[in-house]
Amino acid sequence: MITVPGVIHQAAWYVNTSILDNYLVETSEKCYTNDELRITWLVHFEPFSSLCQVGTYCLLLLHGYGSHCTKEFIDYCNLHNVIPFFLPPDSSHLLQILDVVVFQLYQHYHTEAVEAATCSGCSEFDKVKFLDRIDSIHRQTFKKSTICSAFEPTGIIPYNPDIVISKARVQEAWATSIPPATQPQVTSLTMPLTIYSLKRQGDELLRLAGDFSSSLQRKLKLVLQG
């Protein structure tokens, strides 16, 4: 299901795109999910999932967000032999395979689609352009091999909780390693309006990041290079 920011559906989303019939497009004024959209997604998801289901039950992994856990949602799962398994709250960055692996690839192929459209003369990658390319982005991202391999770094399959526990301990140690008094203070940063002011802001951020991880410094340098 694709949630598009808006109130009503536009004919151009379907007439001027190559989006397939098996995609469900819904609107959300603030582009946030809600209880109603979750039920709509579940009703759309279950028939497709049952086609490749092995055994009687289907396991549905969910993060601990409250909008999933409604009586209507649980009743529908029970009726269709879907077992909802809720991951612990605030753990999606460690346990959710989408956050750990898959969404990084999605972002990569989405960026490629935007760059390709820009090179062909597209001045704005709007909703119509996005819906026209979503199937290509989806097919490149959600490959069976990618999804299966994504379970390993989360310690789910094969089951290895030490992977997640060790990462959690590293993050906890990092969070407590710098006393509050020694943490660098952010100086007055304003919205950069020119390339030169952006460079100055970037140099300031790099200076502030000097006491933190080298990974953060590399990411900031990549942003500045861009």
Residue, then its C-alpha position, 0 to 999 in steps of 0.5 A: m500500500i502506498t500512502v500519498p499525502g492528500v485528501i482525494h485521489q487524482a485521476a492522473w495517478y492512474v491514467n498517467t502512470s504505469i502503476l500496476d493493479n496490485y498496488l493499493v493507493e490511499t491518501s492521508e492528509k498528513c501522510y501519517t498512518n492511522d487505524e483505518l489505513r492499517i486495516t485497509w492495508l491488512v485486508h489488501f495484504e492478507p490475500f497476497s500473502s496467503l498465495c505463498q504461505v507455507g502452513t496454516y498460519c502467517l507470522l506478521l512482524l510489527h513494530g510496537y506502534g500503538s496504531h496496529c493494536t486495535k481490536e478490529f486489527i487483531d480480530y481480522c488477524n485471528l479470523h485469517n490465521v495471521i499471527p501479529f508479533f509485536l517487536p519491543p518498543d524503540s527497537s526497530h533500528l535493531l530488530q526491524i529488517l526494513d530499518v536495518v537493511v531494506f530501506q537503505l536499498y529503497q533509498h538508493y534506488h529511489t535516488e537513482a530514479v530521481e536522478a534519472a528523471t532529472c537527467s531526462g529533463c524532469s524539473e519536479f519529481d512529483k506524485v505522478k512521477f513517483l507512482d510511475r516509477i514505484d514498481s521499478i524501485h520496489r522490484q529492485t529493493f524487495k528481492k527475496s534474497t535481500i529480504c532473507s539476508a536482512f534477517e541475519p543482522t537482526g539476529i532473528i534468522p538464524y536466531n542469535p540475540d547476541i547480535v542485538i544485545s552487543k549493539a545495544r550495549v555499544q550504543e549505551a556505552w557511547a551514550t554514557s561515555i561523554p559527560p554532559a559538561t564536555q559535550p560540545q555546545v552548538t553555536s548559533l546556526t542559521m538557515p544557509l542562503t548561499i553556497y558559501s554560508l552552507k560551507r561555513q555551516g558544514d565546517e561548523l558541524l564538522r567541528l562539533a562532530g569531532d568528538f563523536s563517531s567517525s561514521l557521523q563525520r564521514k556522512l557530514k563530509l558526503v553531504l558537504q561534497g554533494 
